[in-house]
Amino acid sequence: MATLLARATRRTVLAHVRHVRPVAPHRADGLVARVYGQVERDFGMLAPPMALHSPAPDVLAASWTMLRETLVATGPAGRAAKEAVAAAVSAANRCPYCVDVHGAALVGLFPGGDGAGPVVDRLDDGPWGPLARWAGRPSPHGPAGPPPAPAGQVPELVGVAVVFHYLNRMVNVFLRDSPLPDTPSLARGVVQRTAARVMGALARRPCPPGAALELLAAAPPSADLAWAGATVLADALARGYAAIEDGGRQVVPAGVRELVVARCADPQDGPTGISAHPWVEEAVAGLSPVERPAGRLALLTAFASYQVTDAVVADFRAHHPGDDALVMLTAWAALTAARRYGPALAGIPDVPEPTG
């Protein structure tokens, strides 16, 4: 089924992506082709949240490596618990696309799990309630305590949360609101039940850990990965972090990197009110005029990705027209924000912030 689904969806998934032109599967070569092959084999289809990264091959490989070795690879936490974390984090980040995908997978993992309706509305009341409340905490500052799960499952569950804090931000910038087709309200339930059956079946397949490590060079783990221990997952995240950091150094001005890292370290900072833009304008005032477009886009991606507008992207692209630069900057900003959640969700206080 997975092979047929991968082939059937190749023509449609790229239409979900905006702002950049992803590499089409039939044109992929080198590293992009290798990643696409793994995504289709292990996830079941070329998922748009992965394809959107393809203009920057190393960032694509990093994003897939982190996703595969946390969520997709078979491990002690079990796929249902990890899908519950993914759905809860996605809801907290106002990412309806990821809520639809991972909510459907969670529903479909249960026998007869084809119920319609927003799964996020049922998370708190179901068996995954404590886990969802832990994962969906709004602030990365201060230890939250470890997840309500056995100690052996903590690295996987924290890893999924961190990766979805990253992916949600990228999806909010680059994808439409839902992967599901627009349908009349009466047909919506049928579409949701079908999605649950498909995603649940794909999520049940075993997937041995470690296969994605070959895509990226080894890298030493940073201090904020202490919660991951000496695991394949820690190795994968260290490689992914290093690749995305390298991309950030290539395209993100030093002043912007310093600004975003400082804002991420300040528990009182972030957007306020209905619109984050006045806060952003105040924040970038100290940058040079040529750096401000990158500063706006990076800050919004980190703190309010759902408020990134076409105009903000166009302003950045006036200075950096390549698709690769847009992907590398947003990926760096998204990961810088996401990494803060690992130590907090694992209950580890006083871990240094990423330096950028």
C-alpha positions as semicolon CSV with decimal commas, in nm:
position;residue;x (nm);y (nm);z (nm)
1;M;0,000;0,000;0,000
2;A;0,279;0,241;0,087
3;T;0,439;0,212;-0,257
4;L;0,109;0,273;-0,434
5;L;0,030;0,568;-0,207
6;A;0,373;0,721;-0,264
7;R;0,330;0,701;-0,639
8;A;-0,027;0,829;-0,631
9;T;0,055;1,135;-0,420
10;R;0,374;1,248;-0,596
11;R;0,183;1,473;-0,834
12;T;-0,023;1,646;-0,567
13;V;0,196;1,695;-0,258
14;L;0,415;1,963;-0,412
15;A;0,107;2,178;-0,477
16;H;0,079;2,227;-0,099
17;V;0,406;2,424;-0,087
18;R;0,422;2,802;-0,121
19;H;0,705;3,060;-0,141
20;V;0,955;2,809;-0,287
21;R;0,960;2,557;-0,570
22;P;1,036;2,215;-0,421
23;V;1,235;1,962;-0,622
24;A;1,000;1,734;-0,815
25;P;1,057;1,363;-0,743
26;H;1,140;1,282;-1,105
27;R;1,406;1,556;-1,107
28;A;1,565;1,471;-0,773
29;D;1,925;1,354;-0,766
30;G;2,210;1,327;-0,520
31;L;2,120;1,391;-0,156
32;V;1,765;1,504;-0,237
33;A;1,694;1,177;-0,418
34;R;1,833;0,976;-0,128
35;V;1,616;1,162;0,123
36;Y;1,306;1,136;-0,095
37;G;1,361;0,762;-0,123
38;Q;1,378;0,720;0,253
39;V;1,074;0,943;0,313
40;E;0,860;0,744;0,071
41;R;0,982;0,411;0,209
42;D;0,954;0,489;0,580
43;F;0,681;0,754;0,602
44;G;0,476;0,612;0,316
45;M;0,466;0,919;0,090
46;L;0,667;1,226;0,002
47;A;0,528;1,442;0,282
48;P;0,503;1,814;0,194
49;P;0,668;1,917;0,525
50;M;0,978;1,738;0,399
51;A;0,955;1,843;0,033
52;L;0,942;2,212;0,124
53;H;1,303;2,184;0,246
54;S;1,435;2,042;-0,083
55;P;1,580;2,369;-0,224
56;A;1,843;2,335;0,053
57;P;1,951;1,967;0,039
58;D;2,147;1,959;0,366
59;V;1,856;2,118;0,552
60;L;1,622;1,865;0,392
61;A;1,846;1,581;0,511
62;A;1,861;1,734;0,859
63;S;1,485;1,774;0,885
64;W;1,416;1,418;0,772
65;T;1,688;1,271;0,994
66;M;1,540;1,443;1,298
67;L;1,183;1,344;1,213
68;R;1,263;0,985;1,121
69;E;1,471;0,905;1,426
70;T;1,226;1,060;1,674
71;L;0,874;0,997;1,542
72;V;0,899;0,734;1,270
73;A;1,163;0,491;1,398
74;T;1,029;0,211;1,614
75;G;1,121;0,259;1,979
76;P;1,014;0,206;2,340
77;A;0,763;0,494;2,353
78;G;0,538;0,350;2,083
79;R;0,403;0,535;1,783
80;A;0,066;0,628;1,938
81;A;0,227;0,813;2,230
82;K;0,457;0,994;1,989
83;E;0,168;1,091;1,761
84;A;-0,016;1,228;2,066
85;V;0,286;1,448;2,144
86;A;0,308;1,561;1,781
87;A;-0,061;1,654;1,772
88;A;-0,048;1,837;2,106
89;V;0,260;2,041;2,014
90;S;0,107;2,123;1,675
91;A;-0,209;2,249;1,840
92;A;-0,007;2,466;2,079
93;N;0,180;2,614;1,781
94;R;-0,139;2,685;1,585
95;C;-0,034;2,451;1,306
96;P;-0,358;2,308;1,165
97;Y;-0,177;2,119;0,889
98;C;0,021;1,906;1,135
99;V;-0,278;1,867;1,365
100;D;-0,475;1,714;1,077
101;V;-0,195;1,477;0,976
102;H;-0,087;1,356;1,318
103;G;-0,432;1,366;1,470
104;A;-0,544;1,134;1,190
105;A;-0,251;0,901;1,254
106;L;-0,334;0,888;1,626
107;V;-0,699;0,807;1,563
108;G;-0,607;0,548;1,302
109;L;-0,367;0,364;1,533
110;F;-0,654;0,231;1,746
111;P;-0,867;-0,069;1,643
112;G;-1,159;0,072;1,451
113;G;-0,996;0,413;1,481
114;D;-1,169;0,600;1,204
115;G;-1,368;0,849;1,407
116;A;-1,434;1,190;1,258
117;G;-1,394;1,527;1,422
118;P;-1,094;1,723;1,545
119;V;-0,875;1,487;1,744
120;V;-0,719;1,778;1,930
121;D;-1,057;1,840;2,095
122;R;-1,042;1,490;2,243
123;L;-0,677;1,472;2,349
124;D;-0,724;1,609;2,701
125;D;-1,011;1,371;2,776
126;G;-0,859;1,054;2,638
127;P;-0,585;0,819;2,754
128;W;-0,321;1,055;2,617
129;G;-0,444;1,352;2,822
130;P;-0,150;1,377;3,068
131;L;0,102;1,335;2,787
132;A;-0,073;1,591;2,566
133;R;-0,088;1,846;2,848
134;W;0,282;1,797;2,919
135;A;0,378;1,832;2,551
136;G;0,153;2,130;2,485
137;R;0,288;2,355;2,759
138;P;0,321;2,706;2,615
139;S;0,657;2,815;2,758
140;P;1,003;2,665;2,706
141;H;1,142;2,846;3,009
142;G;1,178;2,664;3,338
143;P;1,170;2,286;3,384
144;A;0,833;2,123;3,324
145;G;0,929;1,793;3,475
146;P;0,976;1,477;3,270
147;P;0,682;1,341;3,071
148;P;0,429;1,114;3,242
149;A;0,595;0,805;3,097
150;P;0,866;0,553;3,192
151;A;1,219;0,689;3,194
152;G;1,321;0,480;2,894
153;Q;1,066;0,660;2,680
154;V;1,170;1,014;2,772
155;P;1,427;1,074;2,495
156;E;1,180;0,975;2,223
157;L;0,892;1,181;2,362
158;V;1,105;1,491;2,423
159;G;1,265;1,445;2,082
160;V;0,927;1,437;1,907
161;A;0,823;1,753;2,090
162;V;1,139;1,939;1,989
163;V;1,117;1,827;1,626
164;F;0,754;1,936;1,601
165;H;0,830;2,275;1,751
166;Y;1,068;2,302;1,456
167;L;0,845;2,152;1,187
168;N;0,532;2,341;1,291
169;R;0,712;2,669;1,234
170;M;0,830;2,562;0,889
171;V;0,489;2,427;0,794
172;N;0,314;2,746;0,905
173;V;0,544;2,948;0,679
174;F;0,545;2,724;0,371
175;L;0,228;2,511;0,359
176;R;-0,144;2,573;0,334
177;D;-0,369;2,519;0,635
178;S;-0,463;2,155;0,575
179;P;-0,352;1,859;0,366
180;L;-0,713;1,746;0,334
181;P;-0,908;1,848;0,024
182;D;-1,174;2,116;0,053
183;T;-1,504;1,935;0,084
184;P;-1,862;2,019;0,187
185;S;-1,921;1,981;0,558
186;L;-2,125;1,665;0,507
187;A;-1,833;1,496;0,333
188;R;-1,570;1,615;0,580
189;G;-1,625;1,319;0,810
190;V;-1,567;1,073;0,526
191;V;-1,240;1,244;0,436
192;Q;-1,126;1,242;0,799
193;R;-1,209;0,873;0,842
194;T;-1,022;0,784;0,524
195;A;-0,719;0,985;0,635
196;A;-0,724;0,814;0,975
197;R;-0,728;0,466;0,817
198;V;-0,444;0,549;0,579
199;M;-0,223;0,729;0,831
200;G;-0,286;0,468;1,100
201;A;-0,189;0,184;0,866
202;L;0,131;0,360;0,767
203;A;0,221;0,436;1,130
204;R;0,186;0,069;1,231
205;R;0,467;-0,047;1,004
206;P;0,798;-0,127;1,183
207;C;1,085;0,107;1,106
208;P;1,429;0,018;1,247
209;P;1,618;0,316;1,393
210;G;1,935;0,460;1,252
211;A;1,886;0,449;0,874
212;A;1,888;0,829;0,833
213;L;2,225;0,877;1,002
214;E;2,408;0,806;0,677
215;L;2,262;1,121;0,523
216;L;2,465;1,364;0,736
217;A;2,814;1,385;0,879
218;A;2,859;1,301;1,246
219;A;2,858;1,595;1,485
220;P;2,924;1,629;1,860
221;P;2,607;1,674;2,068
222;S;2,548;2,022;2,207
223;A;2,486;2,088;2,577
224;D;2,111;2,127;2,519
225;L;2,094;1,763;2,401
226;A;2,196;1,619;2,739
227;W;1,841;1,490;2,787
228;A;1,879;1,256;2,486
229;G;2,157;1,046;2,640
230;A;2,382;0,817;2,437
231;T;2,120;0,711;2,184
232;V;2,072;0,689;1,809
233;L;1,819;0,966;1,853
234;A;2,082;1,192;2,013
235;D;2,322;1,120;1,726
236;A;2,051;1,207;1,473
237;L;1,958;1,533;1,642
238;A;2,323;1,636;1,679
239;R;2,375;1,586;1,304
240;G;2,055;1,771;1,221
241;Y;2,132;2,061;1,453
242;A;2,481;2,098;1,303
243;A;2,357;2,099;0,943
244;I;2,090;2,360;1,008
245;E;2,330;2,574;1,211
246;D;2,574;2,563;0,920
247;G;2,302;2,683;0,684
248;G;2,217;2,964;0,923
249;R;2,575;3,083;0,933
250;Q;2,574;3,100;0,554
251;V;2,268;3,322;0,511
252;V;2,163;3,478;0,843
253;P;2,351;3,801;0,924
254;A;2,546;3,786;1,249
255;G;2,339;4,067;1,400
256;V;2,018;3,879;1,328
257;R;2,156;3,559;1,478
258;E;2,254;3,744;1,794
259;L;1,914;3,911;1,817
260;V;1,714;3,589;1,776
261;V;1,929;3,394;2,022
262;A;1,897;3,673;2,279
263;R;1,520;3,690;2,238
264;C;1,492;3,313;2,271
265;A;1,687;3,326;2,596
266;D;1,463;3,593;2,750
267;P;1,155;3,438;2,918
268;Q;0,973;3,774;2,903
269;D;1,024;3,834;2,532
270;G;0,800;3,743;2,243
271;P;0,506;3,879;2,048
272;T;0,214;4,033;2,233
273;G;-0,139;4,120;2,131
274;I;-0,319;4,022;1,813
275;S;-0,028;4,114;1,587
276;A;0,339;4,046;1,647
277;H;0,452;4,300;1,390
278;P;0,479;4,608;1,619
279;W;0,695;4,400;1,853
280;V;0,906;4,288;1,561
281;E;0,957;4,641;1,434
282;E;1,081;4,747;1,775
283;A;1,312;4,445;1,790
284;V;1,475;4,503;1,451
285;A;1,521;4,878;1,497
286;G;1,880;4,825;1,608
287;L;1,972;4,633;1,294
288;S;2,106;4,797;0,980
289;P;1,840;4,861;0,712
290;V;1,978;4,581;0,493
291;E;1,954;4,331;0,784
292;R;1,599;4,418;0,889
293;P;1,414;4,200;0,635
294;A;1,606;3,895;0,756
295;G;1,549;4,001;1,116
296;R;1,171;4,032;1,068
297;L;1,141;3,696;0,900
298;A;1,363;3,518;1,150
299;L;1,184;3,663;1,455
300;L;0,839;3,588;1,320
301;T;0,940;3,234;1,227
302;A;1,077;3,178;1,577
303;F;0,794;3,335;1,776
304;A;0,481;3,364;1,559
305;S;0,526;3,159;1,244
306;Y;0,153;3,168;1,167
307;Q;0,191;3,546;1,119
308;V;0,457;3,530;0,847
309;T;0,299;3,707;0,550
310;D;0,372;3,714;0,179
311;A;0,503;4,068;0,226
312;V;0,753;3,962;0,494
313;V;0,883;3,685;0,268
314;A;0,897;3,914;-0,036
315;D;1,093;4,174;0,159
316;F;1,354;3,913;0,249
317;R;1,365;3,777;-0,105
318;A;1,439;4,121;-0,244
319;H;1,781;4,083;-0,083
320;H;1,813;3,702;-0,103
321;P;1,623;3,578;-0,410
322;G;1,723;3,212;-0,393
323;D;1,487;2,947;-0,256
324;D;1,778;2,791;-0,069
325;A;1,842;3,108;0,133
326;L;1,476;3,133;0,234
327;V;1,471;2,772;0,354
328;M;1,803;2,802;0,538
329;L;1,706;3,120;0,724
330;T;1,364;2,999;0,834
331;A;1,501;2,657;0,930
332;W;1,770;2,816;1,144
333;A;1,519;3,044;1,319
334;A;1,267;2,762;1,369
335;L;1,526;2,527;1,517
336;T;1,676;2,795;1,740
337;A;1,332;2,843;1,893
338;A;1,256;2,471;1,909
339;R;1,575;2,364;2,082
340;R;1,476;2,555;2,398
341;Y;1,199;2,304;2,466
342;G;1,418;1,995;2,504
343;P;1,576;2,063;2,844
344;A;1,254;2,218;2,982
345;L;1,037;1,922;2,881
346;A;1,293;1,678;3,016
347;G;1,302;1,863;3,349
348;I;1,664;1,977;3,315
349;P;1,718;2,334;3,443
350;D;1,992;2,583;3,364
351;V;2,103;2,451;3,025
352;P;2,285;2,714;2,813
353;E;2,090;2,847;2,516
354;P;2,218;2,766;2,167
355;T;2,476;3,024;2,069
356;G;2,364;3,066;1,705
